[in-house]
């Protein structure tokens, strides 16, 4: 890892006392807010992402200043993950917190999403997360201290109409996290799964673009148009949580003495999970289909 790939080198005088956090997917949305707000609480933060060119003006003034350092990283590249982690440990002596936030959504019927796209989904959402975790763990074990935060989704506990591959990737995150928690607890390492509901980010537009692209000319195209229209309308008009609000709640959770195993966040998330738990599966699926296809595409 070269100095040119990190925005600035932290001052040596602060290394001994300040906790160190590595946050993936930190160029925007929840990841950026978690990184920003951790740095405001005195953490030395390395915010990692593949691209920082699309930073907002507010984000651009934060990255590289104070305790927030920009790191260019593709989590699907295991060698690159190791170089970044080695660089951070070399310059700070440790990594106290890893926030696995990098991820995206491929939407479309199971039948219409290609194996290539499904693999790309898992490469980032699951194997990228595993690359980061696998690389950081030896340093946390050596220090017998650490907190790994997995940004999953309520999608990790719910079925997803036309979102099967995305939901499957988040179910995998849930299973990996539960197993990892048991494996690393003897070394003083905590694992928390964060399950956001709907958040005001570009997620919906990316997901619906994917949905429409893979549905063209298929038996699902008409229904896909209605689902896309409903999703976009909801994200544009419903009173959903902002990344700043969700990031703030996640940071507050992370700074507790005993962080929870699971943390549900964002408006409506608990209600969705409760409905899924209480309703018969057929009823929940019927309501989901009805809600997602109520608008004309």
N, C-alpha and C positions, 0 to 999 in steps of 0.2 A: 504494500500500500504506500503510495507516494504522498508527500505533502501536498502536491498539486491537486490531489483528489479529495482532500479535506479542506474546508474553507479556511480554517485557521487552527493553529496549534494551541491547546489550552495552556494557560500559565502554570508553570511547575509548582508554584506556591500553593495552588488550590487543590492539588491532586490528593494530598494525604487525607483531607477531611471531607471533601464533597463526594456524594454517591454518584455513580456513573450509570447512565441508561443508554441502551441502544434500541432505537425504534425504527422498524421497517415500514415502508409505505408512508413516509413522513412528509411528502411534498404537498399534501393537501388533505382536506377532510379531517376525519377523526385522528389519523396518525399525526398530522401536523399539529393539531390542537393538543394532543397528549405530549408531544415533544416540547412544544412551546411552553405549556403550563408546568411541565416538570422543570424546565430550565428556570422558570420564574420562581420555583420553590427551592432553588439552589442546587439542582442536579447539574452535573456535566452531561449534556445530552448529545448523542450522535444520531442525527436524523437521516435515515438511509432511504434512498429511492433510486429508480432507474433514470428518472427525468426530473429536473428541477426548473426547467425552462418556463413552465406554466404557473409558477408561483404568483400569487396575487401580490399587490403592492405591500399589503400588511405582512404577508409571509416573507417577502423578499427583504424587508427591513429587519426581520427577526433572525433569519438564517445567517449563521456565521458570526453573530454578535453574542456577547455575554457567554452563556454556557451552552449555546445551541450551535452545533457544528454539522455542516452539510457533508454527507458521504454518498457518493454515487455507487450504487450497488444493485445488481440483479440477483435476487435471492435464489433463482433457479441454477445459478452457477456456484457450485460448491467450493471451487477453488477461490473464487472471488469473495465468498463469505468468510473463508479462513483468513484471507489477506486483510480484510476489514477488521475482523475480530483481533487478529494478531497486532495490527496497528494500534487499535484502541488500548489493548492491554499493555503494549510497549510504552504508550504515552501516559497512561493513567494508573496502571498497576492492577486494574480489575474491571469487571463488569458486574454491577449489582442487580440491574434490572434489564430484562429483554422483553420488549413488546413486539410480538409477531402480528403486525397489522397488514402487511402487504397482501393484496388479494384483489380479485375482480369477479365479475359475473358473466357467465355464458348462459343465455336463455334460449329456449327452443324445445320442442317436443323431443323426447328421448330418441325417437326414430330419425329426426332430421338433423340433429347435431352430430357432426362427423367424429370419428374416433380421434382425429388429429386435434380438433377443438376441445373435445372432452379431456384429452391428455394435457393440453395446454392449461386447462382449468385446474387440474390436479397438480401439475408441475409447480404452479405458483401457490395455490391455496393450501396444498398439503405438503408436497415435497420441498417447496421453498421454505415453509415453516419448519420442516424437519431439518433442513440444512442449517438454518440459523440456530436452532436449538442444539443440535448435535455439536456444533462448533463452539458454542458458548459454555456448554455444560462442564467440560474439564476444568475451566477456570473457576466456575462457581463451586464445583466439588472441592477443589483445592482450598478455597477460602471457607468452605462449609457454610455458605451463605448465598442467597440469591432469590429472585422472584421472577418467574417466567409468566408473562401475561399473553394469553392466546385470544386474539380478537376473532371470535367466531360470529355467530348471528343467531337470532331466533330460528333462522332457517336450519340450524343444526339440530333442531328438535321438532320440526314441523315438515309435513310434505309440501311440495311446491309445484303448483300447476304451471307447466311449461318451464319450470326452473329445476328440473330433476338433477342435472349435472352439478349445478351450483349448490343445491341443497345437499347432494351426496358428498361434495367436498367438505361442507361444514359439519356434516354428521361424522365424517372421518376425523376432523379436527377435535370434535368432542370425545371420540373414542381414544384417540392418541393422547389427549390431555389427561383423561382419567387414569390411563395406564401409567403415563409419565409421572403423575403426581405420586403414585405409590412407589415408583422406582427411585425417585430422588429425595423423598421426604427424609430418609435416614441421613442425608448429607446437608440438612438444613435449608433445603431449597423448596420454596412454595410454588405452586402452579395454580393460576386462576384463569378460568374461561369466562370471557366477557361476551354477552349475548345482546347486541344492540337490536332494536327494532328498526322502524323506518327513521332515517336521518336525512336531513336536507343536504345531500351531496349529489354529484353527477352520476351516482350509481344507477339510478333509474333510467336515465337516457342511454347509458352504455348498455344496460341489460336489454332495453327495448330495441335498440339498434341491432343488437345480436339476434333478438327474437325475430324481427322482421326479415333480416338477411337470410336466416336459415329456413324461414317458412315460405319464401317466395316459390310459387308454382307447386306447392304441396297441398295435401288434403287439409292441412291445418292453417292455411294462410288466412282465411276469413276470421276464424276464431282468434288467431294470433293478433290480427289488427285490433280486435276489440279488447283483448288483454292489454296490448301495448297502450291503447288510448286510455284505458282505466288506470293503469299504473302511472302514466304521466300526469293525468288529471289529479290523482291522489297526491303525488309528490309535489305538484305545483300549488295545490289549493288546501290540502289538509293541514291542521295545526301540528306539524311534526317537529321533533327536536332538532336543534342546530348542532353542527359539529362542535362548536364551542361549549355548548351545554353538556353534551355527551362526554367530550374530552375532559371537562372539569370534574364530572362525576367519577370518571375512571381514575383520574389522578388522585382524587380524594380517597377512593378505595385503595389505591396502591400505597398510600402513605399511612394506612392503618397499621397498628402493631401486628394484628393477626388478619391478613387479607383473606377473603372468602374463597371457597373452591369455585363458586359460580357467581356471576354478577350480571343480572339482567338490567338493561338500561334503555332509555328512550320511551317516549309516550306511547302507550298502547301495547308495549311488548309483553308485559305481564298478563294483560287481558287476553292476548292471542294465545299465550301458553296455557292459560286457565281454560279457555274454550276448548282447546285441543285435548286437554286432560279430562274434561268433564263430558264432552259430547261423544256419542258413538262415532266411530271413524267414518262411516258412510255419511252421517249428517254433517260432520266438519268438512269433508271433501265436497259435498253438494253446495254448502254455503260458500266455500272458497271459489268454486267454479262460477256460481251465480254472481258473487261480488266482482270477480275479475272479468266477467264478460258482459257487464251491464251497459257499457257504452259502445256506440257504433264506431268502428275504426274508419 
